[in-house]
Amino acid sequence: MGDGGCRRTAPAVRQRRGPDLRRAPLPQRVLSRPAGQLSRTPLPVIDPAEARVGLDGVLSIRSGFTAQHGLLVTNLTSRDLLISSSGTLIAEVVYRPTGAVIGGVLRFVFAMRKTFTVAPATMARIPLLVTTDSFVAELGYAVPPGQRGIQVTLDPAAGHARRTPILPLTITS
């Protein structure tokens, strides 16, 4: 239905509900945890002697949007590197100077568990989901434009989770 349909419908609604019908304000988003509790359990950054990680090209996303990208993982060890995910790794948006998490995925991601195997001395591209939903009320619903960073938790199936170093992200308007 285009605008004409909305214009035709509004008078009918007013007639049914009366002249005091006012537009309801949009609901404010409420975080499930207070802002001070958004910090994550500190995880060590992956050992540069174990693996090298980087982005599959420049990562630039419009504020309020989501992108599929790729994380390149190079195994520098003599054994297989196993990385478990939901089929896609999920990035957290961070403030680069401090590493504070300011955004990321605010919705459930339903997918089957998948383990990526990176053989010794090889590189693999692992799918990466990046979204600019804000976790900080002062920033609004989306992380505003600017130079930010992302970090990804690599949860090797062996059971010792590691984080990537902060990787560059440009958020545009």
N, C-alpha and C positions, 0 to 999 in steps of 0.2 A: 504494500500500500504506500503510495507517495504522500506528499504533503496534503493533497486534496482530501485524502481519506481521513487524516488526523483532524483537519478543519471541520469535516462533516461529523466526526464522532464527538468532538468536545462539546458542542451544544447539547447533544443527546445526553451526555454524562451529566452536564450541569442541570438539565431538566430533571433527571432522575434523582440527583443528590442535592439539589438546591443551589442557591446563589452563593453560599459560603464556601463552595469548593475552592480550595487553594492548592497550589502546587506544594507537594510535600518536599522538604529538603532532602537532598541525597544523604544516605547514611554515611557516617564517618567510619573509616576502616579502623578497627581496633586490633592491636597486636595481641597475640595469645600470651606473650611474655612482655613484661615491662622492658623498655629500651636498655636499661642497665643489665638485663639478663640475656641479652642477645649474643654475648660473647660465647665462643665455642670452646670446647675442651682443647687446650693447646696440643697440637700434634707437631712432631718434628718435620722439618722440610726434608724431602727425599735426599738421600746422600748422593752428591754429584758423582761419586765413584760407582754408584749402583745404576743410575739411570739419568739420562738427559731428557728434559721435557721442553716443548715449545709449541707455539701455535702454528697451525697450518695456514699461514698467511696473516695479513693484517686483520685485526678484529675491530670492527666499527659497527655500532648498533644505534638506532634512534632511541631516544629516551622513551620508555614505556613499551618497548617492543622486545621481541624474543628472536634469537638467531640460533641456527644449527651451525656448528663450526667443527673443527677437528683438533685434537690434541695429539701431537707427535711425541711418541715415547720411544727412546732409543735405549736398549738394554746393554749396559756396559759390563755385565757380569758373565760368568761362565755357566750360569743356570737359567732356566726359563723364568721370566718375570710374569706372574699371574696377577691380573687386575680385574676384580669383580665389580660389576655395576648393574644397573637396571637396564642395560642395553645401551645406555647413553650416560656418560659422566655428566655431573651437574656442577656448574661453576657457582662460586659465591663472588659477588662484586665487593671489592674492598677499596678503602681509601689508601692510596699508595704510600703516603708518608708514614702511616702508623700500622697498616695492615688490618684496621678495624673493618669488620664486615658491615656493609651498609645496604646490601641488596642481594637479590638472587631469586630463586624460584619460591613463590608463595603458595603453590598449589601442589596437590599430590601428582606424582608421576607414576602411572601404573604400567609396569612392564615386567617381563620375565627376567630373572637373574641371568646374567651372561658373564662369562669369564673370558677376558681377552688374554691370549698368550703371546708374549713377546719373546721370541727365541734369542739366545745369546748373540751379541754383535749384530742385531737387526733392529729396524725401526718399524713401528706400527702406528697407524692412524686410528685413534679411538674417537667415536662420535662424542660431541660435547654440546650440551644445552646451556645457553647463556641468556638470561633475561634480566631486565633492569627494574623489576619490581623492587620498591624500597622497603627496607626493614625499619627505617628511622622516620618517625612521624614528622619531624621538622623538615624533612626533604620532600614531603608529599607522597603521592602514590608511586612515583617513579624516581629513580636516581636521575638528577638533573645532568645536562650536558657538561662534558669536561673530560679531562684525562683521569681515568680510574685504573683499576687493576682487577684481575680475577685470580682466584686460587681454587684449585681442585683437589679434593681428597682422593688419593689413590689408595684403595683398600685391597692390597694384595690378598689373594685367597689364603696365603700362609698365615694371615691374622695380624699383621703389623701395619696399621694404617700410617700413611705419610701424606704430606701436603706438597703440592708443587710450589716453587718459588712464585712470587707475584709476577704475573704476566700482563703485558699492556692491553688496555681496553680504552677505546675512544667512544664516548657517548655523544651523539649529535642531537640537534633539535629537529 
